[in-house]
Amino acid sequence: MNPHFNKANVIKLLPHENIEYIHIEKLGGRREKTDLAHNSNSHWQNKSFQAYANYMKTQSFKEGIDEILLVCKA
């Protein structure tokens, strides 16, 4: 993990740039391998990237996107 993007560091630095930090758990973090019948993301050589790409097809990820869109409209 890159320490520059550590949540604690980001929260500390963003106010200096007049940026508010909003944590949307459904969009961030490492994702576990998912069991998809047809894994269209098998081209990812990095298993972590593959797991996140698979996660992006879930309802939970869609809900996270909907949440950030609401924040953007506010």
ZIFENBEL-V679639 format. One record per pair of residues at least 4 apart in sequence whose ideal C-beta (glycine too) atoms are under 7 Angstrom apart, sorted by the first residue. I is the first residue (numbers start at 0). GAP is how many residues later the second one is. Records with the same first field share a line. If there is no record, write none. Layout:
BEGIN
I: GAP / GAP
END
This chain:
BEGIN
0: 5
2: 6
3: 5
4: 5
5: 4
6: 4
7: 4
8: 4
9: 4 / 11
10: 10
13: 5 / 7
21: 49
23: 4 / 40 / 43 / 44
25: 34 / 35 / 37 / 38 / 41
26: 37 / 41
29: 18
30: 20 / 21 / 24
31: 19
32: 14 / 18
33: 17 / 20 / 21
35: 18
38: 15
40: 9 / 12 / 13
41: 8
43: 5 / 6 / 9
45: 4
46: 4
47: 4
48: 4
49: 4
50: 4
51: 4
54: 6
55: 5
58: 4
59: 4
60: 4
61: 4
62: 4
63: 4
64: 4
65: 4
66: 4
67: 4
68: 4
69: 4
END
